């Protein structure tokens, strides 16, 4: 953990208590304040900025903005740009795939939110900022538009891969099998799209940059997607989408629905960049000498063989074959660490193995300096839930060229 951030936490904890939203960590308030002070912008909640600076000065943590920014950024793996061209917020942030792409395009994040505690920690380890928790602490019926306007800083781009399980093919099948609701009928994850709309209606960013599973387009015979499109357009935004396969940028067949919504008064006719080309081979991201504990057991491998044979005979269910490392992998999923059936790496003379967490990071386009969880289970879940960073980078670069 960053020593400087820890010192800031100690000095600002009392002051920050009255600005903490229900369900959010006090540290999230302090970290967002620290980044705002470093950028010279208004801290979340609009507390007296001079009082924050005075408190830090008394603790000898603040001399001037440039020195404070240098100390803060020097301990962060992926710091924000010192002179950003635009600002964005990172909703349903996961481990910060959107943030990484947008920072590389010279954008600065002014607000982040993610409710998974393990993902929050990975986010902090890389960006020096603990995200706020459940976004509904900022968008519920008890929060007025005036208060929401103070809590969410002004930004040009609202980015968010809103929860996809209620819309995914696997999510719909699993929920239907146990009698649970899916799509917008799901009262937890499925309705979070409308929290995005609430923020957009108050803050009016130039762009909504959204991502979800490809199945969202056909879910409920297209009615779910029509609701999303109509809500965005009624708010005064053009709605464009594209199903993009990431395999020309990362060695993984990963089809996702990307939505780019620009405010109509900007009169910008955005077109998605081209993603055609040769797919990348899986072998390009494999480690040379992976640890032996990623090799699956005889029992697990035989179980895969038996289930694959049964499912082939009955014509339904999953199959588990070793991957062709000269082609892109299958889609990485959050449950990958359970048995690895989606992508088993062949090994000469022994059972196949799982991808390592570092290889999963590479499959999603994260650089090798990205700090990953030490435990395997959360690492697999986090990278399985992530966006493919280079896909977002290519979209954002086109957006910047057209808009900013």
BELKA-V913278 format. One record per pair of residues at least 24 apart in sequence whose ideal C-beta (glycine too) atoms are under 6 Angstrom apart, sorted by sequence separation. I is the first residue (numbers start at 1). J is the second residue. If there is no record, write none. Layout:
I/J ; I/J
//
This chain:
84/108 ; 95/119 ; 166/190 ; 237/261 ; 238/262 ; 322/346 ; 364/388 ; 365/389 ; 40/65 ; 81/106 ; 94/119 ; 365/390 ; 8/34 ; 19/45 ; 163/189 ; 237/263 ; 238/264 ; 95/122 ; 96/123 ; 248/275 ; 19/47 ; 80/108 ; 95/123 ; 236/264 ; 332/360 ; 163/192 ; 214/243 ; 232/261 ; 248/277 ; 251/280 ; 38/68 ; 162/192 ; 242/272 ; 251/281 ; 322/352 ; 38/69 ; 96/127 ; 162/193 ; 244/275 ; 251/282 ; 332/363 ; 247/279 ; 251/284 ; 38/72 ; 197/231 ; 201/235 ; 251/285 ; 200/235 ; 160/196 ; 183/219 ; 183/220 ; 34/72 ; 93/131 ; 337/376 ; 217/257 ; 337/377 ; 111/152 ; 183/224 ; 214/255 ; 216/257 ; 282/323 ; 111/153 ; 283/325 ; 110/153 ; 214/257 ; 282/325 ; 337/380 ; 11/55 ; 336/380 ; 110/155 ; 168/213 ; 211/256 ; 212/257 ; 281/326 ; 167/213 ; 169/215 ; 152/199 ; 158/205 ; 168/215 ; 211/258 ; 282/329 ; 334/381 ; 11/59 ; 78/126 ; 164/212 ; 167/215 ; 336/384 ; 77/126 ; 78/127 ; 156/205 ; 164/213 ; 167/216 ; 210/259 ; 279/328 ; 155/205 ; 156/206 ; 157/207 ; 158/208 ; 159/209 ; 160/210 ; 161/211 ; 301/351 ; 334/384 ; 152/203 ; 333/384 ; 334/385 ; 76/128 ; 157/209 ; 167/219 ; 332/384 ; 149/202 ; 208/261 ; 7/61 ; 148/202 ; 207/262 ; 296/351 ; 139/195 ; 295/351 ; 145/202 ; 206/263 ; 295/353 ; 139/198 ; 294/353 ; 135/195 ; 294/354 ; 98/159 ; 294/356 ; 89/155 ; 290/356 ; 4/71 ; 88/155 ; 87/155 ; 92/160 ; 87/156 ; 88/157 ; 89/158 ; 90/159 ; 91/160 ; 92/161 ; 287/356 ; 86/156 ; 92/162 ; 4/75 ; 88/159 ; 2/75 ; 285/359 ; 253/328 ; 252/328 ; 251/328 ; 252/329 ; 254/331 ; 285/362 ; 247/328 ; 31/129 ; 31/130 ; 28/130 ; 27/130 ; 28/132 ; 46/150 ; 25/130 ; 45/150 ; 45/151 ; 24/132 ; 24/133 ; 23/133 ; 23/134 ; 252/363 ; 24/137 ; 250/363 ; 23/137 ; 22/137 ; 250/365 ; 21/137 ; 273/394 ; 273/398 ; 270/402 ; 254/388 ; 268/402 ; 268/403 ; 250/388 ; 249/390 ; 246/388 ; 249/391 ; 246/391 ; 244/391 ; 211/387 ; 161/387 ; 126/371 ; 125/371 ; 122/373 ; 118/378 ; 122/382 ; 119/382 ; 95/382 ; 101/389 ; 97/386 ; 100/389 ; 97/387 ; 94/385 ; 95/386 ; 101/392 ; 105/396 ; 94/386 ; 97/389 ; 101/393 ; 77/371 ; 98/392 ; 102/396 ; 101/396 ; 105/400 ; 86/404 ; 85/404
//
